[in-house]
Amino acid sequence: MNSAAQNMERFDAYLHQKMGAEERTLFEQELENNALLKTEFLEYRQFITDLHDGAEYGEIRHQLKTIHNKPGVGGRVFFLSPQFLVPLSLVASLALIITIINPFVKQGNSSAENSDYQNLQHSPAATESMDTATDSTVAFSETQANGKAYPGSPEFLTEIKTDPAGTAFLISKDGYFLTSKHLVEKHPLLTLQQKDQHYTFEASVVYTDSLMDFAILKCHEKIAAAFKPVPFKFLKNDIQLGQDVFTLGYPKNEIVYTKGVVSSEKGYKSDTLSYEVSLPSNPGYSGAPLFTSDGDLVGIVIANNTRQQAVTYVLNHHYIETVIDNLAKKDSMKIDMHTNFSKRYKDHSTLVKAYRAYIFEVHY
Amino acid sequence: MGYLLNSGGLIHLSMISETSIDQSVIQRVRKRDDATLTSIYKEVYPMVLKHVTSHNGSKEDAQDVFQDAFYLLIKKCERPDFELSSQLSTFLVGISKNLWLKKLTKKGIDQDRYHSEMEADEPAEFETDEKKLTRVRHMNFALTNLGEPCKTILTQYYYLKQTMQEIAAMLHYTNAENAKNQKYKCLQRLKKLVVKENE
């Protein structure tokens, strides 16, 4: 190690307060006596301050960009977005509860009108433009009460037949999906579809990573009620060179299975947060999950190399797991994966059959 | 779900427009509370969009200028002695307008017009802010172009104050010493990029 590197290490120790009291005093004395070292130190400190501020600027701009893309902020207005529906459904269920209580009120006060229920639905709390959303939620609760099958409810949309933009997959039965960031960056509200299950519904972007190409989507709780526990978990260990992997995605409007093998432990330009898989991939594969042949989740397909054939880059599962853990720690988003399970299947095709139900088409 | 249930943190728009600014708004901006930032964004952005698009700018220009102004507001709120002399919205629109004027000037509008149209109470303060903004923008640009794993190593260490051991574990380095060497190389590369950017 050269002297510049050694100096830098000492500066870092000093600035990060990793020096003991005695070492600190000695270092400060040395700075006073050595003008050259002092200049070097001051320059270094300025650069580190700039680095800190530059990173912070990036973080703030990222937050503002996310805010800009929220429904109804940067110009576009989506009143039917799931984000609005959650608080609205609370209003709606309140309306229902009050209706149930109402008959008693009526018994005590027979002069009350019969149209109370209607009035409560259109409570002043709900603004005019949100009324449609409130109505549909109430209507939905009624259908459910009548015992009709869930997928017939108004929250599910009609099937989309066009080619999907990409792939997303369920990670928690509470309705959280993972996909890649470039797919959803300009679209705060997306439509997800799983044709085998006859699911077509809206989901909104709840998190985009500032560093890597992945995003988290969430659908409405009522939709999520239809989901079963997710049959896969993150692989605990690192991926191994030469390991057999496969992916399920939507390069066309049908699900496609592709097999490959881990060809390098590092990604594009030796990026350590992603790795390379020898697997042919087409556009639509963005956001698709990658599994080991045993069925453990090992990452998200993010890109391929246009110059080399069959080179696909996959975002490392450890990084995704770390981000999900951090989100839970900061209390900003708790993605509950404790119901996720993994089991041994009698053969590979049974495994694939079980998994495909959790892979969704992404439409704009 | 976190932010959906955050409605307690939502501030009503009238709070921003009131002349006597609630000190707690400044505190929430300082903490970058998402709900607070969202309601301010929602109220003020349309004004900036209107101004920029009617002065030779695009939607993207408006977004860029407004978010830079917002950044400056957040940084100002971090100062313990910061007090708003006007409404929060007026303040944000003011900085945005000045930033846009500055950009137009750089594109070739004459200096006289620039000084006569400047809306700052303290032009000197705006000039300092603008210089600082250019500096952080350049650094951020350089950091972004640095690529991985350098960006992660440097931001984790110098911004998020993670230890080298934690970073080594996160990036799967065999030991912290390797990560340290890598960090040194990254820093040298970043310096070069910043110098290039400032030229």
Contacts between the chains, C-beta under 8 A, distances in Angstrom:
chain1	res1	chain2	res2	distance
A	1	B	181	7.7
A	5	B	181	7.9
A	5	B	184	4.9
A	8	B	184	6.3
A	8	B	187	7.2
A	9	B	180	7.2
A	16	B	161	7.1
A	47	B	191	6.9
A	47	B	194	7.9
A	48	B	158	5.6
A	50	B	135	6.3
A	50	B	136	7.3
A	50	B	139	5.0
A	50	B	194	7.6
A	51	B	139	6.3
A	51	B	143	7.4
A	51	B	154	6.4
A	51	B	158	5.0
A	51	B	159	7.3
A	51	B	190	7.2
A	52	B	158	5.5
A	52	B	159	5.3
A	53	B	132	7.9
A	53	B	135	7.4
A	53	B	136	4.8
A	53	B	139	6.8
A	54	B	135	7.9
A	54	B	136	5.0
A	54	B	137	7.9
A	54	B	138	7.6
A	54	B	139	2.7
A	54	B	140	4.3
A	54	B	142	7.3
A	54	B	143	5.6
A	55	B	139	7.9
A	55	B	140	7.2
A	55	B	143	6.3
A	55	B	154	7.7
A	55	B	155	4.6
A	55	B	158	7.1
A	55	B	159	3.8
A	56	B	136	7.7
A	56	B	159	6.5
A	57	B	71	6.1
A	57	B	136	4.1
A	57	B	137	6.9
A	57	B	139	7.4
A	57	B	140	4.9
A	58	B	140	4.5
A	58	B	143	6.6
A	58	B	144	7.0
A	59	B	159	7.8
A	60	B	32	7.1
A	60	B	70	7.7
A	60	B	71	5.1
A	60	B	74	6.0
A	61	B	67	5.7
A	61	B	71	6.7
A	61	B	140	7.6
A	63	B	32	6.4
A	63	B	34	7.2
A	63	B	37	7.0
A	64	B	37	7.2
A	64	B	41	7.0
A	64	B	67	4.5
A	64	B	70	5.7
A	64	B	71	7.5
A	65	B	67	7.1
A	67	B	34	7.2
A	67	B	37	5.9
A	67	B	38	5.1
A	67	B	41	5.1
A	68	B	41	6.9
A	68	B	45	7.6
A	68	B	63	6.3
A	68	B	67	7.4
A	70	B	38	6.5
A	72	B	42	7.2
A	73	B	38	6.3
A	73	B	41	5.7
A	73	B	42	5.2
A	73	B	45	7.4
A	74	B	45	7.0
A	74	B	63	7.3
A	75	B	49	7.6
A	75	B	59	7.8
A	83	B	4	6.4
A	86	B	4	5.1
A	87	B	4	7.1
A	87	B	7	6.7
A	211	B	151	7.1
A	211	B	152	6.5
A	218	B	1	7.8
A	238	B	172	6.8
A	267	B	148	7.9
A	269	B	147	5.9
A	269	B	148	7.6
A	270	B	149	7.9
A	271	B	147	7.3
A	271	B	148	4.1
A	271	B	149	6.7
A	272	B	148	6.6
A	272	B	149	4.6
A	272	B	171	4.9
A	272	B	172	6.4
A	273	B	148	5.8
A	273	B	149	7.0
A	273	B	152	6.8
A	273	B	171	7.3
A	274	B	148	8.0
A	318	B	170	7.9
A	318	B	172	7.5
A	319	B	170	7.9
A	322	B	170	6.7
A	331	B	2	5.9
A	332	B	2	4.3
A	332	B	3	6.8
A	333	B	1	6.5
A	333	B	2	5.2
A	334	B	1	6.8
A	334	B	2	7.5
